[in-house]
Amino acid sequence: MSRVSRRAVLKGVAGLFGASIATAAYGMWIEPAWRLDVTEYRIAPPRWPHGLTMRVALIADLHAGAPFMPIGRVAEIVARTNALKPDLILLLGDYRADHLFLTRRIEPAETFAQLARLAAPLGVYGILGNHDYWHGVEPFRAAFAETGIPLLENGVVALATPQGPVHLIGTASMIAVPIGWRRFRGYDDLPGTLARVPDGAPVILAAHEPDLFVKVPQRVSVTVSGHTHGGQVRLFGYSPQVPSGYRNRFAYGHVVEEGRHLVVSGGLGISMLPVRLGVPPEIVLLTLG
């Protein structure tokens, strides 16, 4: 092999090595810990009041805990969300980090002291995620109660608008209780919760896991979810690993099936592995109407 060709090979190997290191650094630190996007969707949902426009901010999967989601970053997310001036703010579950890479554990009371600063004319409401149930649900329920943010566990609230009430419903987790290898029992009760909504009324459904969407009837105007983190690695519209029984079908973004609308947030924190690549932390701003 000539000296030139050896040099070219060595430069190529060095380039690949350098690119790999840069990609790893970006995916394991810059994107998960420093980026914060606002992703906007505009939807004209079915069974929606004529002339009503509603801006809904979604905060999903905070997984608060240093180094990737220190309390200062939670405060930044709160400030950024308030600056969007949404009409309604929904918290979609999974508030505390429980991965193996924690340098400081942040308890729900500390996180919710920041979330209590969220403000919107139609209110701030929340649901619980699977991790909140898995690791002891009472501190999360207490944090909601102490900060005055209503918690919807198979709950319903009528939001007053000039065009009449819009009903917000929030379901409990579908995988609240592990009962075996990849087997879970849920606390969700969509039929019972929907039964408390007047027939024909517009409905927004907050469900932590997007897999519930297959059971959502036509009467629901829009479903909003988190849980998947967009797979945490998402390239060219594909996520190799998605915590969903439906894989990429409900991995991320705006999904329309048979006239029904689902929006899946990529979330803000991390779970399991300390990496985000191609799906940066995001606040979702959803404009309905």
N, C-alpha and C positions, 0 to 999 in steps of 0.2 A: 504494500500500500504506500502510495507517495505521501510526502510530508503534507502537501496541500490537502489531500483527501483525508488524512488523519486529522488535520486541523479542522476541516469542515465537520467531520463526525463529532469531534470533541465539542465544537461550538454548538452543534445541534443538540447533543446530550445536555450540555450546560444550559441551553435555552429551555429545553423541556423541563429540566430540574427546577430552573428558576420560575417558570410558568406554574409548575405544580405547587411550589412553595407560595407563590403569590396568590393562587387560587385558594389554597388551604387557609392562608391568613385572612383573605377576604371572607370566605364562607364561615370561618370559625371565630371571627372577631368583628370585622368591619360591618358586614351586613347585619348580623343579629344584634350587635351592641350599639351601633352608631346610626344606622339608617332609620328613618321614620317617614314613611310615605302616607299620603292621603289618597285613597282610591275612591273614585266617584262612579256611581251608577245612577242612571235616570230611567225610571220604569213607569209606564202607564199601566198599572195593574188592573185586572178585571174586578168588577164589583167594588169600585172605588168611587167616592162621592164626586160628582161633577163639580169642577171648579176648585177643588181642594188640592193644594200643593203642600207636602209635608217633607221636611228635611230631617232624616234620621241618622244619627251618628252611632256606629257600632264599635264597641271596645271588646275585643275577644282575646281570651287566652293570655292574660298578662303574665302568669307564672312568675310573680315577683320574687326576686332573690338575686343577690350579687353572685357573680360579676356581670351577668348579662342584663338583668333587670333590677338595678339598685333603686332605692326609693326616690332618688333624684330623677331617674328616668320616668318613673310613674308620675311624678309631679309634672314633668315635661309633657307627657301624653295628656294629662288632664288639661294643662294650659292650651295645648294645641287643639284639643277637642273643643274647648270653650270658645276659642278664637274662630272656629268654623260657624258659630252661632246656629247650631241645629235647633229644630223645634222639639226634638225628642232624642234622648240618649238611652241606649240599651247596652247593658253589661251582659256578656254572653257566657260567663263562667270561666273556671280554672284560674284562680286568683293567686295561688302560691306555687312556687317552684318546688319540685321534689326530685329533680334529677341528681346525678352523682357528682356534678361539677360545681356545686354550691360553695361559695366562700363565705357567704352570710345568709342565714335564713331570715326571711321577713314574714312576720305573722300577719294574719288577716286584719287585726286591729290597726296596725301601722299602715297597711295598704289602703284600707278604707278611710283612714283619716285624710288621705289625699283624694280619694274618689268622692268624698263628701263635698269637695269644692266644685264638682261638676254641676252645671246649671243649664236648664232648658225650659222654655215656657210650658211645654206639655209634660215636663217631668223627667226624672231619671229612674229607670227600673232595671232590675237585674234578675238573672236566673243563675243556677248552679251548674257546674260542669262535673264530669265524672271524677276528676282528681279531687274536687272538693268533697265528694261523698267518700271516696276511697280512703282518705287520710284523716277522717274525723270531721263530720259536717257541722257540729255545733259551733265551733269558733266562727265559721262563715255566717251562719244564721245570726249569731250574736253581733257580728260586725255590721250586717245589714240593719239590724234593729237599732243598734247604738248610733248609727249615722243617719237613720231615718230614710234610707233608700228602700223603697218597697221591694221585697223579694217575691217573685212569682214562682211558686212550686205548684204547678198545675193550677195557676191562678189567672184571674181575669180582671182587667180594669177598663172602664170606659173613658176614653180620652175625649174631652169636649172640644169640638171645633165648630166654626160658624156654619158648616154644612152638615152638622149633626155628629153624633158620637161615632168614633172609630174604636173598635174593641181590640185591645192588646192582650194577648194571652201568652203565658210562659209555661213551658212544661219542664218537669224534672228530667234528670238524665235517664237515657235508655240503658246505660250500662253502669248503674249506680253501685251494684253489689257483685263483685267477682264470686263465681260459684264453681269454678273449675278452669281448666286450660282453655283460654279464649272463650269462656262461657260466662254470661252475666245475667243478672236480673235487673230490670229497670223499674223505676218509680214513675215513669211517665204515664199520663192518663189523658191522651188527646181526646178520645170520644167524650169522656166525662167533663172535660174542661170546655170543649166546644158546645156541649149541651147547655151551658150557662150563658151562651151568646144568643141574642134574638135572631131568628131566621132572617136572612137577607142583609144583616149588618156587615159592614166592612171589617175585615179581621187581619191583623198583623200577628204572626206567630213567631215567637222566639223559642228556638229549640237548640240546645247545645250541639247535639250530634245531627248532621244533615241527613243521616240515614232515615230519620223519621219522615222525611219528605215523601217516601213511597206510600205512606199512610195518610197523607194530607189530602183532604177532599177539595173539590172545586170551590167551595164557599170561602176558603182562605185566600185573601188577596195576595199576600206575599209571606214567605217564610225566610227568616234570617238565622244563620247558624255560624258556629266557629268550629272548634275541636280538631280539625284536620291539620291546621297550620300550613295548608297548601302542600302538605307532604314535607315541608322544610327544605326540600331540594326539588326544584321544578325548572325544567329546561325544555324549551320549545313546546310549551303547553302540556308537558307530561311530567307526572310525579312518580318516581319509581316505587316509593313506599307511602301508602296512605292509610291512616287508621279508620278505615271505612269498609264495610262489607261490600260496597259497590265500587271500590277502588277509585279510578279517575273520573267516574261518572259524577261524583259529588266532591271532588278534591278541592275545588277552588272556583270562585267567581260566580257569575250570573248564569243560572241554569233555568231553562224553560222546557217544561214537559207537559204536553196536552193542555196548554194554556195556563199552567200553574207556574209560579215564579219562586225561585230559591236563590238567595244570595249567601255564599259561603265566604266568610272573611278568612284571610290568611293569618290573622292573629298578630300578636305582638311579641310573645315570649318564645321560649324553646322548651321541648320536652325530650326526654331520652338522650339524644345526642346534641352536643353543643354546636350546631351548625344551621345556617340558613344560606341557601344559594339559589338565586333566581326567584325568591319569594320573600322580599324584605318585609320587616314589620310594618303593619299598616293600620291606620284608622280608616274605616269605611264611612263614606258619606253617601247615603242613599236618598235620592229625591224621588218621591212618589207623587204621581199626578201629572 
